[in-house]
Amino acid sequence: MAKKYDLDPEEAKTWRLAKLFDLRTFIGVLFVIFGVLVIIPGLAPSPADIEKAAGINIALWVGAMMLALGVIFLLWILLSPPPPVTKAEMAAAKKALEEMGTSGGMHH
């Protein structure tokens, strides 16, 4: 289950954006969209399509599987979101990057 975090409004906004732009969100949405697009022709298949697929309504089955996979990815991001990044962690990361830049990191 999702944990409750004590975040200020700015940190909460950053966390919502992190969940929105998580790769699982993109994959889930794409699978849901394509699953629906593949299911639509599978709802009223022609006899020729069924005959070509050895009696199986391939569009319906593949579309349903894509739709299910998309829902699984979206549930995954809802049930296990990325941990929030606090202001203290952001400041520590910024300091570490600055130190890397001044201590002989990659220069152009």
C-alpha positions in Angstrom: 0.0 0.0 0.0 1.2 3.6 -0.6 3.0 5.1 2.3 2.0 8.5 3.8 4.8 11.1 3.6 5.0 14.4 5.4 5.7 16.7 2.4 5.3 20.4 2.0 3.2 21.6 -1.0 6.3 22.0 -3.3 7.6 18.6 -2.5 4.2 17.1 -3.0 4.0 18.8 -6.5 7.4 17.4 -7.4 6.4 13.9 -6.3 3.1 14.1 -8.4 5.2 15.0 -11.4 7.7 12.2 -10.7 4.8 9.7 -10.7 3.3 11.2 -13.8 6.6 11.0 -15.8 7.5 7.6 -14.4 8.3 5.2 -17.3 5.6 2.8 -16.0 3.0 5.4 -16.5 4.0 5.9 -20.2 4.1 2.2 -20.8 0.8 1.6 -19.1 -1.0 4.4 -21.0 0.4 3.2 -24.4 -0.7 -0.4 -23.8 -4.2 0.7 -22.8 -4.5 2.9 -25.9 -3.2 0.3 -28.3 -5.2 -2.4 -26.5 -8.4 -0.5 -27.1 -7.4 0.2 -30.7 -6.8 -3.5 -31.4 -9.9 -4.7 -29.5 -12.2 -2.5 -31.6 -11.9 -4.5 -34.9 -11.9 -7.7 -32.8 -15.4 -7.0 -31.6 -16.9 -7.5 -35.1 -14.4 -9.7 -37.0 -15.0 -10.8 -40.5 -15.2 -14.5 -41.3 -12.2 -14.2 -43.5 -10.1 -12.8 -40.6 -11.2 -15.7 -38.3 -10.4 -18.2 -41.0 -6.9 -16.7 -41.5 -6.2 -17.0 -37.8 -7.2 -20.7 -37.6 -10.6 -20.0 -36.0 -9.3 -17.6 -33.3 -10.3 -14.0 -32.9 -6.6 -12.8 -32.7 -7.5 -9.1 -32.5 -9.7 -9.6 -29.5 -7.3 -11.7 -27.6 -4.2 -9.6 -28.3 -6.1 -6.4 -27.6 -7.4 -7.8 -24.3 -3.9 -8.9 -23.3 -2.5 -5.4 -24.2 -5.2 -3.8 -22.3 -4.6 -6.0 -19.2 -0.9 -5.3 -19.3 -1.5 -1.6 -19.5 -3.8 -1.8 -16.5 -1.2 -3.8 -14.6 1.5 -1.1 -15.3 -0.9 1.6 -14.1 -1.8 -0.3 -11.0 1.9 -0.8 -10.3 2.6 2.9 -10.4 -0.4 3.6 -8.1 0.4 0.9 -5.6 4.2 1.3 -5.6 5.0 4.9 -6.5 8.6 6.2 -6.6 9.7 7.6 -3.2 9.4 11.4 -2.8 12.5 13.5 -3.0 12.6 16.0 -0.1 14.3 19.5 -0.2 17.1 18.2 1.9 17.8 15.4 -0.6 17.7 17.8 -3.5 20.1 20.2 -1.8 22.5 17.3 -1.0 22.3 16.1 -4.7 23.0 19.7 -5.9 25.9 20.0 -3.5 27.4 16.7 -4.7 27.0 17.7 -8.4 28.8 21.1 -7.6 31.6 19.2 -5.8 32.0 16.9 -8.8 32.2 19.8 -11.1 35.0 21.5 -9.1 37.0 18.4 -8.3 38.2 17.4 -11.7 35.0 16.0 -13.3 34.4 16.0 -17.0 35.4 19.3 -18.6 35.0 20.4 -22.2 
